[in-house]
Amino acid sequence: MKYDITKAERPMMPKLGKGLETVKLLLSQTSKSMHEPLAPMVFPSLGAHVNGCEFMYPSGEWKEPCGLIAHICANFSGNKGQVGLLAEANCRDFRTHDEGSDKELKDWDKAYKWRSHQKDCPPRPDVAFFFPPADCTPAGFNKNVEALAMLGGKCMYMNLPEVVMANDICGGHKKVSKMLRCCFDRELFGQLRATESGVTCNAKLRACFTFASTPVDAREFYKFELFNGTIARITFSFVPKHARVGRIPRIGKFSDEFYGQLDEYLQRLTSAKGRFIIKPLNKLIDKMAEDMAELADCTDDEWLYDCSKRSLVSAWRVGCILYLLNNQTFTRSMAEFVEWYVYQDLWSKQMIFSDIVNGEKGVYSIDPLSADKKRHGPVNMLTCLPNPFSKEQLIELRVQRGKSEEGADSQLRQWVFHKLTTYSAETKLYYMTEEALKKYKDNK
């Protein structure tokens, strides 16, 4: 594990080397302080351009790059709006297509109103929007899902500047979880209505989303979705408070030269077709799955482990998109970025939600970044214990962390299994292995 998400500092993004030219190009148009928070946010709009491609996940299942959902979380006036600038840059082709769809729909609406009293009213055209507006009704959204499926399984992209806008799309907050699940898992999504005026449709939901909100709004919006898998399907990017430097952030000019380079990369996404198996990426994901299990054993955090399973899927999809952008070649720099993507997602989740997940009282309405608020979230218990240590010392530490005494035996067995510790029957003490000392030496 290269990153320690038990600390308050964001995992440092690796150097954007070979294969990450597209990400580097997009971030060049944003303020420097926002490069790391915005890096995960560019992929939903990029992934929506891929159509007709399937990739084999390590499990053996064929998946599409669609279904990416990213949520940037920062205080108000925290530069979250730069997500919209990048979305518009990536989706100019979508806008051009949607202008034609919008005109066709308006022409039909005008003709329908004129002939509404006649029997020869024209049928509604089956138009699709690749980049629908944020203000969308449930019927309009479902109709668009069906229209995209009729075009050969196209994917739409939506950027919601406020996450609460998802309630309007789904017809209420209780249905948001269902929509996000179907989006991430590419499942059938629709509705059945009995009347002629109702919209009946049912098709596979191919969509990508970006959301934005403040930490307090995010905690309020997802407070009932923390244990049903919804949170795990969303990649979070948390923006800590910036220092009061008294400088207005500078963004790029979005010049013609920039758009020319960007269009070349987007063309690689839209032209790619077929089935692919990226062996280096799958090998990386398998290795990271082992790392996630080890991290969960060190922190004894089941929620973190459950979230990591789908974080790996999202990161794998990002790797697939990077593979297409880099002329179907996978590089070491891309592997490092995919690995960082997982850890920054888990770090962001625990910065925003960990105290709620752990059931701590009296802190719900407090900003997660408050200086006087004690640290919450996972802690690597190995780094908190002496070397060697006894079982009693681990139990004492677990009690301090609000965990049960009974779980100590299981945790010790996992540490021995992962070769993090060895047990001496003579001294009845546990010793950290050389591998564990090397891995966690900066924390000791």
Phi, psi and omega per residue, in radians:
M1 nan 2.082 -3.106
K2 -1.462 -0.347 -2.994
Y3 -2.105 2.501 3.107
D4 -1.926 1.758 -3.087
I5 -1.496 0.062 3.092
T6 -1.448 -0.081 3.122
K7 -1.661 2.878 -3.109
A8 -1.354 -0.304 -3.099
E9 -1.456 2.454 3.089
R10 -1.107 2.422 3.027
P11 -0.977 2.288 -3.045
M12 -1.285 2.235 3.140
M13 -1.155 2.351 3.126
P14 -1.192 2.886 3.116
K15 -1.093 2.361 -3.130
L16 -1.416 1.541 -3.075
G17 -1.625 -2.576 -3.067
K18 -1.082 2.292 -3.126
G19 1.677 -0.160 -3.123
L20 -2.008 0.429 -3.105
E21 -1.087 -0.616 3.139
T22 -1.130 -0.794 3.123
V23 -1.095 -0.757 3.131
K24 -1.082 -0.706 3.130
L25 -1.116 -0.786 -3.120
L26 -1.162 -0.756 -3.123
L27 -1.201 -0.342 3.107
S28 -1.143 -0.301 -3.140
Q29 -1.688 0.095 -3.134
T30 -1.998 2.876 3.112
S31 -1.153 2.539 -3.010
K32 -1.035 -0.671 -3.088
S33 -1.187 -0.227 -3.087
M34 -1.841 0.112 -3.089
H35 -1.038 -0.863 -3.104
E36 -1.186 -0.804 3.122
P37 -1.115 -0.547 -3.075
L38 -1.494 -0.317 -3.090
A39 -0.979 -0.793 3.114
P40 -1.225 -0.313 -3.021
M41 -1.435 -0.195 -3.073
V42 -1.460 -0.277 -2.967
F43 -1.391 -0.566 3.072
P44 -1.019 -0.762 3.140
S45 -1.221 -0.502 3.062
L46 -1.305 -0.769 -3.117
G47 -1.107 -0.473 3.140
A48 -1.178 -0.266 3.137
H49 -1.431 -0.233 -3.075
V50 -1.496 2.232 3.135
N51 -2.510 2.326 3.121
G52 1.488 0.324 3.125
C53 -2.114 2.432 3.020
E54 -2.316 2.528 -3.130
F55 -2.209 2.529 3.140
M56 -1.516 2.093 3.057
Y57 -1.325 2.723 3.135
P58 -0.900 -0.450 3.127
S59 -1.246 -0.257 -3.077
G60 1.761 -0.064 -3.139
E61 -1.484 2.457 3.071
W62 -1.517 2.221 -3.112
K63 -2.246 2.737 3.050
E64 -1.779 2.722 3.115
P65 -1.221 -0.217 3.133
C66 -1.193 2.891 3.141
G67 1.721 0.124 3.098
L68 -1.321 2.276 3.125
I69 -2.264 2.155 -3.112
A70 -2.253 2.484 -3.074
H71 -2.306 2.036 3.068
I72 -1.631 2.329 -3.014
C73 -2.195 1.980 -3.135
A74 -2.633 2.792 3.088
N75 -1.126 2.802 3.130
F76 -1.047 2.579 -3.006
S77 1.093 0.546 -3.117
G78 -1.755 0.328 3.090
N79 1.220 0.407 3.080
K80 -1.122 -0.452 -3.084
G81 -1.101 -0.269 3.128
Q82 -1.176 -0.326 3.036
V83 -1.055 -0.721 3.133
G84 -1.112 -0.626 3.113
L85 -1.114 -0.768 3.132
L86 -1.197 -0.640 3.120
A87 -1.099 -0.767 3.124
E88 -1.128 -0.654 3.123
A89 -1.139 -0.747 -3.119
N90 -1.263 -0.450 -2.971
C91 -1.964 0.507 3.097
R92 -1.110 -0.628 3.090
D93 -1.167 -0.603 3.070
F94 -1.123 -0.738 3.140
R95 -1.073 -0.730 3.132
T96 -1.077 -0.774 3.110
H97 -1.107 -0.756 -3.064
D98 -1.203 -0.470 3.078
E99 -1.085 -0.695 3.088
G100 -1.174 -0.716 3.111
S101 -1.125 -0.704 -3.136
D102 -1.126 -0.721 3.134
K103 -1.141 -0.744 -3.140
E104 -1.110 -0.677 -3.137
L105 -1.230 -0.665 3.115
K106 -1.193 -0.654 3.093
D107 -1.120 -0.715 3.110
W108 -1.143 -0.717 -3.121
D109 -1.078 -0.698 3.132
K110 -1.153 -0.761 3.138
A111 -1.182 -0.639 -3.132
Y112 -1.137 -0.760 -3.138
K113 -1.149 -0.591 -3.124
W114 -1.273 -0.569 -3.071
R115 -1.921 0.322 -3.044
S116 -1.067 -0.441 -3.121
H117 -1.568 -0.048 -3.124
Q118 -1.815 2.887 -3.116
K119 -1.472 -0.342 -3.069
D120 -1.663 0.683 3.097
C121 -1.121 2.358 -3.120
P122 -1.185 2.485 3.106
P123 -1.229 2.677 3.130
R124 -1.154 2.246 3.140
P125 -1.188 2.534 3.125
D126 -1.500 1.310 -3.132
V127 -1.669 2.623 -3.127
A128 -2.166 2.548 3.093
F129 -1.986 2.169 3.119
F130 -1.409 -0.482 -3.109
F131 -2.319 1.248 -3.050
P132 -1.122 2.717 3.065
P133 -1.163 2.720 -3.109
A134 -1.134 -0.557 3.117
D135 -1.525 1.673 -3.044
C136 -2.362 2.345 3.139
T137 -1.389 2.789 3.092
P138 -1.006 -0.729 3.140
A139 -1.146 -0.733 3.112
G140 -1.118 -0.691 3.134
F141 -1.140 -0.812 -3.134
N142 -1.121 -0.679 3.110
K143 -1.122 -0.651 3.135
N144 -1.212 -0.643 3.078
V145 -1.026 -0.762 3.137
E146 -1.175 -0.721 -3.138
A147 -1.117 -0.667 3.099
L148 -1.152 -0.655 3.100
A149 -1.120 -0.628 3.131
M150 -1.224 -0.345 3.107
L151 -1.534 0.229 3.120
G152 1.727 0.384 3.107
G153 1.427 0.712 3.078
K154 -1.213 2.798 -3.115
C155 -1.989 2.401 3.067
M156 -1.786 2.792 3.108
Y157 -2.251 2.362 3.102
M158 -2.267 2.333 3.062
N159 -1.963 1.995 -3.118
L160 -1.846 1.862 -3.133
P161 -1.052 -0.402 3.043
E162 -2.261 2.217 -3.036
V163 -1.091 -0.440 -3.128
V164 -1.151 -0.276 3.082
M165 -1.100 -0.373 3.104
A166 -1.105 -0.469 3.097
N167 -1.085 -0.676 -3.124
D168 -1.197 -0.658 3.141
I169 -1.121 -0.651 -3.037
C170 -1.671 -0.119 -3.115
G171 1.373 0.497 3.131
G172 2.375 2.691 -3.045
H173 -1.172 -0.536 -3.076
K174 -1.137 -0.367 -3.111
K175 -1.676 -0.082 -3.126
V176 -1.115 -0.753 -3.125
S177 -1.027 -0.743 3.122
K178 -1.088 -0.777 -3.117
M179 -1.100 -0.775 -3.119
L180 -1.169 -0.621 3.098
R181 -1.128 -0.829 3.137
C182 -1.112 -0.611 3.122
C183 -1.146 -0.876 -3.090
F184 -1.144 -0.666 -3.061
D185 -1.644 0.014 -3.124
R186 0.922 0.991 -3.117
E187 -1.878 2.960 3.122
L188 -1.144 2.415 -3.114
F189 -2.519 2.317 3.138
G190 3.064 -2.751 -3.116
Q191 -2.714 2.702 3.103
L192 -2.099 2.181 -3.129
R193 -2.175 2.590 -3.031
A194 -1.606 -0.358 -3.048
T195 -1.750 2.840 3.128
E196 -1.129 -0.599 -3.106
S197 -1.314 -0.300 3.135
G198 -1.369 2.694 3.139
V199 -1.731 2.003 3.085
T200 -1.853 2.157 -3.138
C201 -2.799 2.739 3.132
N202 -2.805 1.993 -3.093
A203 -2.676 2.843 3.085
K204 -1.151 2.300 -3.100
L205 -1.491 1.896 3.046
R206 -1.946 1.854 -3.072
A207 -2.701 2.756 3.017
C208 -2.292 2.532 -3.069
F209 -2.323 2.594 2.845
T210 -2.222 2.334 3.118
F211 -2.059 2.842 3.039
A212 -2.545 2.593 3.092
S213 -2.998 3.001 2.972
T214 -1.450 2.840 3.102
P215 -1.008 -0.724 -3.120
V216 -1.112 -0.739 3.126
D217 -1.160 -0.645 3.123
A218 -1.125 -0.741 3.139
R219 -1.132 -0.650 3.111
E220 -1.218 -0.709 -3.057
F221 -1.229 -0.668 -3.034
Y222 -1.801 0.164 -2.989
K223 -1.079 -0.414 3.106
F224 -1.783 0.123 -3.083
E225 -2.030 0.279 -3.020
L226 -1.352 -0.357 -3.026
F227 -2.179 0.271 -3.138
N228 -2.017 0.191 3.076
G229 1.667 -0.191 -3.114
T230 -1.138 -0.852 -3.131
I231 -1.023 -0.695 -3.094
A232 -1.105 -0.491 -3.098
R233 -1.406 -0.153 -3.094
I234 -1.880 2.311 3.030
T235 -1.519 2.132 -3.133
F236 -1.764 2.544 3.045
S237 -2.287 1.870 -3.046
F238 -1.655 2.312 -3.109
V239 -1.903 1.884 3.091
P240 -1.132 2.832 3.102
K241 -1.105 2.364 3.101
H242 -1.484 2.716 3.075
A243 -1.177 2.686 -3.140
R244 -1.409 1.474 -3.066
V245 -1.598 -0.273 3.115
G246 1.240 0.486 3.108
R247 -2.172 2.409 3.096
I248 -1.386 2.206 -3.125
P249 -1.039 2.450 -3.136
R250 -1.779 2.372 3.066
I251 -2.023 2.974 -3.111
G252 -1.327 3.059 -3.096
K253 -1.616 -0.132 -3.095
F254 0.855 1.017 -3.051
S255 -1.323 2.969 3.089
D256 -1.091 -0.622 3.102
E257 -1.090 -0.718 3.099
F258 -1.084 -0.823 -3.129
Y259 -1.136 -0.606 3.106
G260 -1.093 -0.774 3.101
Q261 -1.159 -0.717 -3.116
L262 -1.120 -0.694 -3.124
D263 -1.092 -0.576 3.100
E264 -1.099 -0.733 3.125
Y265 -1.210 -0.721 3.141
L266 -1.113 -0.580 3.115
Q267 -1.098 -0.579 3.109
R268 -1.147 -0.567 3.124
L269 -1.301 -0.789 -3.062
T270 -1.266 -0.464 -3.091
S271 -1.556 -0.246 -3.093
A272 -1.266 2.322 3.112
K273 -2.472 2.663 3.037
G274 1.976 -2.947 -3.135
R275 -1.971 2.449 -3.061
F276 -2.334 2.573 2.993
I277 -2.188 1.959 -3.104
I278 -1.741 1.612 -3.029
K279 -1.076 -0.760 3.124
P280 -1.082 -0.649 3.127
L281 -1.183 -0.777 3.140
N282 -1.118 -0.650 3.098
K283 -1.123 -0.685 3.104
L284 -1.113 -0.770 -3.129
I285 -1.121 -0.696 3.075
D286 -1.063 -0.750 3.135
K287 -1.146 -0.697 -3.139
M288 -1.209 -0.527 3.070
A289 -1.079 -0.673 3.064
E290 -1.155 -0.711 3.119
D291 -1.104 -0.660 3.137
M292 -1.148 -0.667 3.100
A293 -1.146 -0.702 3.110
E294 -1.143 -0.720 3.109
L295 -1.086 -0.731 3.130
A296 -1.137 -0.635 3.112
D297 -1.192 -0.669 -3.135
C298 -1.199 -0.607 -3.096
T299 -1.723 -0.231 -3.041
D300 0.901 0.869 -3.074
D301 -2.107 1.730 -3.097
E302 -1.221 -0.636 3.140
W303 -1.101 -0.750 3.111
L304 -1.078 -0.718 -3.137
Y305 -1.144 -0.745 3.119
D306 -1.100 -0.705 3.113
C307 -1.131 -0.603 -3.073
S308 -1.134 -0.494 -3.086
K309 -1.069 -0.750 -3.141
R310 -1.535 -0.344 2.981
S311 -1.073 -0.632 3.095
L312 -1.141 -0.664 3.113
V313 -1.126 -0.799 3.131
S314 -1.080 -0.765 3.128
A315 -1.132 -0.652 3.091
W316 -1.089 -0.718 3.097
R317 -1.106 -0.684 3.070
V318 -1.062 -0.728 3.089
G319 -1.073 -0.651 3.097
C320 -1.126 -0.723 3.119
I321 -1.141 -0.760 3.106
L322 -1.092 -0.627 3.114
Y323 -1.052 -0.764 3.116
L324 -1.221 -0.690 3.139
L325 -1.129 -0.491 -3.101
N326 -1.730 0.625 3.105
N327 0.981 0.736 3.040
Q328 1.024 0.818 3.079
T329 -2.349 2.402 -3.136
F330 -1.921 2.264 -3.061
T331 -2.039 2.961 3.123
R332 -1.147 -0.672 3.122
S333 -1.091 -0.653 3.096
M334 -1.149 -0.683 3.108
A335 -1.104 -0.718 3.122
E336 -1.125 -0.658 3.131
F337 -1.195 -0.746 3.125
V338 -1.056 -0.715 3.121
E339 -1.118 -0.794 3.110
W340 -1.073 -0.652 -3.115
Y341 -0.976 -0.732 -3.140
V342 -1.166 -0.831 -3.053
Y343 -1.199 -0.640 3.132
Q344 -1.218 -0.541 3.083
D345 -1.149 -0.835 -3.136
L346 -1.157 -0.657 3.083
W347 -1.093 -0.768 -3.138
S348 -1.102 -0.748 -3.138
K349 -1.068 -0.795 -3.089
Q350 -1.262 -0.469 3.070
M351 -1.193 -0.567 -3.068
I352 -1.577 -0.725 -2.910
F353 -2.028 -0.140 -2.908
S354 -1.057 -0.692 -3.104
D355 -1.188 -0.553 3.080
I356 -1.230 -0.759 -3.128
V357 -1.074 -0.682 -3.119
N358 -1.386 0.006 3.040
G359 1.299 0.442 -3.129
E360 -1.411 2.438 -3.016
K361 -1.708 2.712 2.996
G362 1.347 0.220 -3.116
V363 -2.198 0.051 -3.008
Y364 -1.015 -0.764 -3.052
S365 -1.534 0.036 -3.102
I366 -1.494 2.430 3.073
D367 -1.049 2.276 -3.136
P368 -1.060 -0.261 -3.080
L369 -1.707 0.053 -3.100
S370 -0.992 2.324 -3.063
A371 -1.152 -0.531 -3.076
D372 -1.589 0.089 -3.121
K373 -1.593 2.262 -3.083
K374 -1.173 2.724 -3.115
R375 -1.172 2.361 3.058
H376 -2.087 3.086 3.062
G377 1.725 -3.077 -3.044
P378 -1.202 2.547 3.066
V379 -2.285 2.264 3.090
N380 -1.261 1.856 -3.022
M381 -1.180 -0.432 3.103
L382 -1.075 -0.591 -3.119
T383 -1.348 -0.190 -3.119
C384 -1.741 -0.044 -3.090
L385 -1.893 2.629 3.054
P386 -1.249 2.970 3.090
N387 -2.223 1.899 0.122
P388 -1.444 3.054 3.117
F389 -2.475 2.823 3.137
S390 -1.838 2.917 3.085
K391 -1.097 -0.646 -3.137
E392 -1.111 -0.631 3.122
Q393 -1.182 -0.645 3.082
L394 -1.155 -0.728 3.124
I395 -1.068 -0.744 3.126
E396 -1.074 -0.715 3.122
L397 -1.157 -0.717 3.134
R398 -1.092 -0.706 3.119
V399 -1.113 -0.714 3.106
Q400 -1.086 -0.574 -3.127
R401 -1.524 0.086 3.107
G402 1.376 0.381 3.134
K403 -1.877 2.858 -3.037
S404 -1.366 2.672 3.068
E405 -1.210 -0.575 -3.046
E406 -1.117 -0.435 -3.093
G407 -1.376 -0.071 -3.083
A408 -1.139 -0.747 -3.120
D409 -1.065 -0.784 3.134
S410 -1.116 -0.723 -3.139
Q411 -1.133 -0.708 3.108
L412 -1.123 -0.701 3.107
R413 -1.103 -0.681 3.128
Q414 -1.170 -0.684 3.114
W415 -1.107 -0.717 3.108
V416 -1.181 -0.718 3.137
F417 -1.069 -0.722 3.141
H418 -1.461 0.142 3.096
K419 1.037 0.653 3.047
L420 -1.620 -0.485 3.117
T421 -2.431 2.802 2.982
T422 -2.226 2.667 -3.089
Y423 -1.936 2.340 3.085
S424 -1.842 1.994 3.121
A425 -1.178 -0.425 -3.116
E426 -1.264 -0.841 -3.117
T427 -1.627 -0.250 -3.072
K428 1.022 0.656 3.112
L429 -2.167 2.762 3.088
Y430 -1.842 2.350 -3.118
Y431 -2.032 2.349 3.058
M432 -1.217 2.387 3.131
T433 -1.311 2.897 3.101
E434 -1.064 -0.654 3.127
E435 -1.095 -0.753 3.138
A436 -1.194 -0.698 3.114
L437 -1.094 -0.696 3.118
K438 -1.174 -0.669 -3.065
K439 -1.253 -0.633 -3.041
Y440 -2.028 0.364 -3.036
K441 -1.118 -0.506 -3.129
D442 -1.265 -0.266 -3.096
N443 -1.764 -0.138 -3.092
K444 -1.489 nan nan
